[in-house]
């Protein structure tokens, strides 16, 4: 073979993947997205923007070779089931479900359309996947926290508010992982060594949240722990406001609580999760099966402290805690 012919053939071979990608992208793919919070949620909108930008970097551009259909469950199980059925009837190539209630609704709605979940706690225990390494069926995605995170939250709350002796753990039994029990065992185990008495405060709506925090605040040396839950996410502004009014030191699982005035949080970097979700969507659209993609656990956590709130509560934040913080809001 002449050198010139060899070079031509080599160039053609090198160009083949690009040609294949161009051919693949000619058909417009349809992606359903079910979000567990409300459409006016600023944090959710920011993550969706990152999700779409990451997909664009991978070759998928909105209105060119991909189309998105969004639904917003607003922390409501019934609404999530309704919207999951709507998305399935649209015949999408894939559906993304953010949060446990979205993943549950989508799993009930279809056994064939690929599903990628994000921000789901205990996907094996919830029955979404057979195992983390081998999900099985049509669903995979990105999990959030392990049960022992409850002890970590309690330790950090005690560190920033040493006088706390009673901690109310807030959740909605209808939307929280394990109906509110998922983190309680580790919380109760850690409480003895920290001289803390934990107790659950189940809530279902805004009125119940305000009444529960007010009741907990009537006892001295009280604190508040707010684990991940679609209901508390939706009502986060109310929770932060009532905790401040009742002078209750509180720890949260998400940064967005602290940016609006919450005291402290320790949790996963959800921005990174949405970037990774886009990579799984890309791989499935290009032919891989959800059953072959292992469920990924979070690797990046962040500690955020609001010094202004600490000062308002009369708390002095230890330098050792400030040094460990990934972000300090002043």
C-alpha positions in Angstrom: 0.0 0.0 0.0 1.3 3.4 -1.0 2.0 5.9 1.9 -0.6 8.4 0.5 -3.3 5.7 0.4 -2.5 4.6 4.0 -2.7 8.2 5.2 -6.1 8.7 3.5 -7.4 5.5 5.0 -6.1 6.5 8.5 -7.8 9.9 8.2 -11.1 8.3 7.2 -10.9 5.9 10.2 -10.1 8.8 12.5 -13.1 10.8 11.2 -15.5 7.8 11.6 -16.4 8.4 15.3 -17.2 12.0 14.4 -19.4 10.9 11.5 -21.1 8.3 13.7 -21.7 11.0 16.4 -23.2 13.4 13.8 -25.4 10.6 12.5 -26.5 9.6 16.0 -27.5 13.2 16.8 -29.7 13.7 13.7 -32.7 12.2 15.6 -34.1 14.4 18.3 -34.1 12.6 21.6 -36.8 13.3 24.2 -35.9 13.5 27.9 -38.5 13.7 30.6 -37.4 15.3 33.9 -39.4 15.0 37.1 -38.3 17.4 39.9 -39.5 16.9 43.4 -39.7 20.6 44.4 -41.5 23.6 42.9 -40.7 25.3 39.6 -39.8 28.6 41.4 -37.0 26.8 43.3 -33.9 28.8 42.5 -31.5 26.0 43.5 -33.3 23.5 41.3 -33.3 25.8 38.3 -29.5 26.3 38.7 -28.9 22.6 38.8 -31.1 22.1 35.7 -29.1 24.7 33.9 -25.9 22.9 34.8 -27.4 19.6 33.7 -28.3 21.0 30.3 -24.9 22.7 29.9 -23.1 19.5 30.7 -25.2 17.6 28.1 -24.4 20.3 25.5 -20.7 19.7 26.2 -21.3 16.1 25.5 -22.9 16.8 22.2 -26.6 17.2 23.1 -28.1 20.6 22.4 -31.6 21.6 23.3 -33.9 22.0 20.3 -31.3 20.6 18.0 -30.9 16.9 18.9 -32.5 16.8 22.3 -35.8 18.0 23.8 -36.7 18.3 27.5 -40.1 17.9 29.2 -40.1 19.1 32.8 -42.6 18.5 35.6 -42.5 19.8 39.1 -43.9 17.7 42.0 -43.7 20.4 44.7 -43.0 17.8 47.4 -46.3 16.1 46.8 -46.5 12.3 46.3 -49.8 12.4 44.4 -48.6 15.1 42.1 -45.4 13.2 41.4 -47.4 10.1 40.4 -49.6 12.2 38.1 -46.6 13.8 36.4 -44.7 10.5 36.1 -47.6 9.1 34.1 -47.8 12.2 32.0 -44.1 11.9 31.1 -44.4 8.3 30.3 -47.2 8.9 27.8 -45.0 11.4 25.9 -42.8 8.4 24.9 -39.4 9.8 26.0 -36.1 8.0 25.3 -35.2 8.5 29.0 -36.5 10.1 32.2 -34.6 11.8 34.9 -36.1 11.7 38.4 -34.7 14.1 41.1 -35.5 13.0 44.6 -37.0 9.9 46.2 -40.6 10.7 45.5 -39.8 11.3 41.8 -37.9 8.1 41.5 -40.7 6.1 43.2 -43.3 7.6 41.0 -41.4 6.9 37.8 -40.6 3.3 38.8 -44.3 2.7 39.3 -45.1 4.4 35.9 -42.8 2.4 33.7 -40.7 -0.8 33.6 -39.2 -0.2 30.1 -38.2 3.5 29.7 -34.7 4.1 31.1 -34.7 6.1 34.3 -31.8 7.9 35.9 -32.4 9.1 39.4 -30.4 11.7 41.3 -30.5 12.8 45.0 -32.1 9.5 46.2 -31.4 8.1 49.6 -31.1 4.3 50.1 -32.0 3.2 46.6 -31.6 -0.5 47.5 -33.8 -0.2 50.7 -36.4 1.8 48.7 -36.6 -1.1 46.2 -35.4 1.0 43.2 -32.4 -1.2 42.4 -31.3 -4.8 43.2 -27.8 -3.7 44.3 -25.6 -0.6 43.9 -23.1 -2.5 41.7 -25.8 -4.2 39.6 -29.0 -2.1 39.5 -31.0 -4.5 37.2 -34.0 -3.5 35.2 -34.4 0.0 33.7 -33.2 2.3 36.5 -29.9 3.5 37.9 -28.5 6.8 39.2 -26.9 8.7 42.0 -27.5 8.2 45.7 -27.1 10.7 48.6 -26.5 9.7 52.2 -25.8 6.6 54.3 -27.7 6.1 57.6 -24.7 7.0 59.7 -24.9 10.6 58.5 -27.4 11.2 61.2 -24.7 10.8 63.9 -22.5 13.3 62.0 -25.2 15.9 61.9 -25.7 15.5 65.6 -22.0 15.8 66.4 -21.7 19.0 64.4 -24.7 20.6 66.0 -23.3 19.8 69.4 -20.0 21.3 68.3 -21.5 24.6 67.2 -24.0 24.8 70.0 -22.5 23.0 73.1 -25.4 23.7 75.4 -27.9 21.8 73.2 -29.4 18.9 75.2 -32.6 18.1 73.3 -32.7 17.8 69.5 -35.9 17.7 67.5 -35.6 15.7 64.2 -38.0 17.1 61.6 -39.4 15.0 58.7 -42.6 14.2 56.8 -43.3 10.4 57.2 -44.9 10.5 53.7 -41.8 11.8 51.9 -38.8 11.1 54.1 -36.5 8.1 53.6 -37.7 5.1 55.5 -40.7 7.2 56.5 -38.4 9.1 58.8 -36.5 6.2 60.3 -33.6 6.0 58.0 -31.3 8.3 60.0 -32.8 7.9 63.5 -30.9 4.8 64.5 -27.5 6.5 64.1 -28.8 9.7 65.7 -30.0 7.7 68.8 -26.7 5.7 69.0 -24.6 8.9 68.9 -26.9 10.9 71.3 -25.8 9.1 74.5 -22.1 10.1 74.1 -23.1 13.6 73.3 -25.5 14.0 76.2 -28.4 14.7 73.9 -32.0 13.5 73.9 -33.3 13.3 70.3 -37.0 13.1 69.5 -38.9 13.0 66.2 -41.3 15.8 65.1 -43.3 14.5 62.1 -44.8 17.2 60.0 -46.9 17.3 56.8 -47.4 21.0 56.0 -46.4 24.5 56.8 -48.8 24.9 59.8 -47.5 21.7 61.3 -43.9 22.8 60.8 -44.4 26.1 62.6 -46.3 24.4 65.5 -43.7 21.7 65.9 -40.7 24.1 66.1 -42.6 26.4 68.5 -43.4 23.4 70.8 -39.8 22.1 70.7 -38.5 25.6 71.5 -40.5 25.8 74.8 -38.1 23.4 76.4 -34.7 24.8 77.3 -31.4 23.9 75.5 -33.3 22.7 72.4 -31.9 22.3 68.9 -33.2 21.2 65.5 -32.0 18.7 63.0 -33.5 18.7 59.5 -32.5 15.7 57.4 -33.1 15.4 53.6 -36.8 15.4 52.8 -38.8 16.8 49.9 -41.3 18.5 52.3 -38.6 20.3 54.3 -36.9 21.4 51.1 -40.1 23.0 49.9 -40.7 24.8 53.2 -37.1 25.7 53.9 -37.7 29.4 54.2 -40.4 28.9 56.8 -38.2 26.4 58.8 -35.2 28.8 58.8 -37.4 31.8 59.8 -39.2 30.0 62.6 -35.9 28.5 64.0 -34.5 32.0 64.1 -37.6 33.5 65.7 -37.5 30.7 68.4 -33.7 31.0 68.7 -33.2 27.3 67.9 -29.8 26.3 66.7 -30.4 24.1 63.7 -28.3 21.9 61.3 -29.4 21.1 57.8 -28.4 18.7 55.0 -28.2 21.2 52.2 -26.3 24.5 51.6 -29.4 26.3 50.4 -30.8 26.4 54.0 -27.7 28.2 55.2 -27.6 30.8 52.4 -31.1 32.0 53.4 -30.1 32.3 57.1 -29.8 28.8 58.5 -27.0 28.2 61.0 -25.0 25.3 59.6 -25.2 22.5 57.1 -23.2 19.4 56.2 -24.1 17.6 53.1 -23.2 16.5 49.6 -22.4 18.8 46.7 -25.6 18.4 44.7 -24.1 20.5 41.8 -21.6 17.7 41.2 -24.4 15.1 41.2 -26.2 16.8 38.4 -23.1 17.0 36.3 -22.6 13.3 36.8 -26.3 12.6 36.0 -25.7 14.2 32.6 -22.9 11.8 31.9 -25.2 8.8 32.6 -27.9 10.3 30.4 -25.3 10.6 27.6 -24.1 7.1 28.0 -27.6 5.6 27.9 -28.6 7.7 24.9 -25.6 6.3 23.1 -26.6 2.7 23.7 -25.6 1.6 27.2 -28.2 0.0 29.5 -29.2 1.3 33.0 -28.8 -2.2 34.3 -25.1 -2.1 33.4 -24.3 1.3 35.0 -23.7 1.0 38.8 -25.4 3.4 41.2 -22.8 6.0 42.3 -22.4 7.2 45.8 -21.4 10.8 46.6 -17.8 11.6 47.1 -17.8 15.4 47.7 -19.3 16.9 50.9 -19.4 20.5 52.1 -19.6 22.1 55.5 -21.1 25.6 55.5 -21.5 28.0 58.5 -23.5 31.2 58.7 -21.6 33.4 61.2 -24.3 36.1 61.1 -26.8 33.6 62.3 -24.4 32.2 64.9 -23.9 35.7 66.3 -27.7 36.3 66.4 -28.1 33.1 68.4 -25.3 34.2 70.8 -23.0 31.3 69.7 -19.2 31.5 69.4 -18.0 29.3 66.6 -14.8 27.4 67.5 -11.8 28.2 65.3 -11.4 24.4 64.6 -14.9 24.4 63.1 -14.2 27.4 61.0 -11.0 25.9 59.7 -12.9 22.8 58.5 -15.7 24.8 56.9 -15.8 24.8 53.1 -17.7 28.1 53.2 -18.3 30.7 55.8 -21.1 33.2 55.3 -20.6 36.5 57.1 
